[in-house]
């Protein structure tokens, strides 16, 4: 099991928290969540093969984490953020 990855990312003057976690070899899934003011606004999961070398698994996890950060920075979650703000 890999340690989680956590980054605070600034997009349009707002800070978001991006977290990627490994669910472990019994449930070989990486889950990346994007948080805005403590609420998950986007979640992405992807399975991996647990029998791979730990460094390969770690690199796959990093790639997923960076992918979701790029999506955030490219504005792909802006509509979800707007909807969340309208419900407050």
C-alpha positions as CSV (number, residue, x, y, z in Angstrom):
1,X,0.0,0.0,0.0
2,X,1.3,3.4,-1.0
3,X,1.2,6.5,1.2
4,X,-1.4,9.0,0.1
5,X,-0.6,12.1,-2.0
6,X,-1.9,15.5,-1.0
7,X,-1.6,18.8,-2.7
8,X,-3.3,22.2,-2.3
9,X,-3.9,23.6,-5.7
10,X,-4.8,27.2,-6.6
11,X,-7.2,27.7,-9.4
12,X,-9.0,31.0,-10.2
13,X,-8.0,32.5,-6.8
14,X,-9.4,29.5,-4.9
15,X,-7.5,26.8,-3.1
16,X,-8.6,23.1,-3.7
17,X,-7.2,20.1,-2.0
18,X,-6.4,17.1,-4.2
19,X,-5.9,13.7,-2.4
20,X,-5.0,10.4,-3.9
21,X,-5.2,7.2,-1.8
22,X,-4.3,3.6,-2.4
23,X,-7.1,1.3,-1.1
24,X,-4.6,-1.6,-0.7
25,X,-3.8,-4.9,-2.4
26,X,-7.2,-6.4,-1.3
27,X,-8.9,-3.6,-3.1
28,X,-6.4,-2.4,-5.7
29,X,-7.8,0.9,-6.5
30,X,-6.4,4.4,-6.5
31,X,-9.0,7.1,-5.5
32,X,-8.3,10.7,-6.2
33,X,-10.7,13.3,-4.6
34,X,-10.8,17.0,-5.2
35,X,-12.1,18.9,-2.2
36,X,-13.6,22.4,-2.1
37,X,-14.3,23.8,1.3
38,X,-14.3,20.3,2.8
39,X,-16.7,18.8,0.3
40,X,-15.7,16.4,-2.5
41,X,-16.5,18.0,-5.8
42,X,-14.9,15.3,-8.0
43,X,-13.8,11.7,-7.4
44,X,-11.8,9.5,-9.8
45,X,-11.0,5.8,-9.2
46,X,-8.8,3.5,-11.2
47,X,-7.9,-0.1,-10.6
48,X,-4.3,-1.3,-10.7
49,X,-2.6,-4.7,-10.8
50,X,-1.3,-5.4,-7.2
51,X,1.3,-7.9,-8.4
52,X,3.5,-5.2,-10.0
53,X,6.6,-3.8,-8.4
54,X,6.0,-1.2,-5.7
55,X,7.8,1.5,-7.7
56,X,5.6,0.8,-10.8
57,X,2.5,1.1,-8.6
58,X,3.8,4.3,-7.0
59,X,4.4,5.9,-10.4
60,X,0.9,4.9,-11.6
61,X,-0.5,6.6,-8.5
62,X,1.5,9.8,-9.1
63,X,0.4,9.9,-12.8
64,X,-3.3,9.6,-11.7
65,X,-2.8,12.4,-9.1
66,X,-1.2,14.7,-11.7
67,X,-3.9,13.9,-14.2
68,X,-6.6,15.1,-11.9
69,X,-4.7,18.2,-11.0
70,X,-4.4,19.0,-14.7
71,X,-8.1,18.5,-15.1
72,X,-8.7,21.0,-12.2
73,X,-6.3,23.5,-13.6
74,X,-7.9,23.2,-17.1
75,X,-11.3,24.1,-15.6
76,X,-12.9,20.7,-16.1
77,X,-14.6,20.9,-12.7
78,X,-15.7,24.5,-12.9
79,X,-19.4,23.6,-13.5
80,X,-19.4,21.3,-10.5
81,X,-17.9,24.1,-8.4
82,X,-20.5,26.6,-9.6
83,X,-23.4,24.1,-8.8
84,X,-21.9,23.5,-5.3
85,X,-21.7,27.3,-4.7
86,X,-25.3,27.8,-5.8
87,X,-26.7,25.3,-3.3
88,X,-25.2,27.2,-0.3
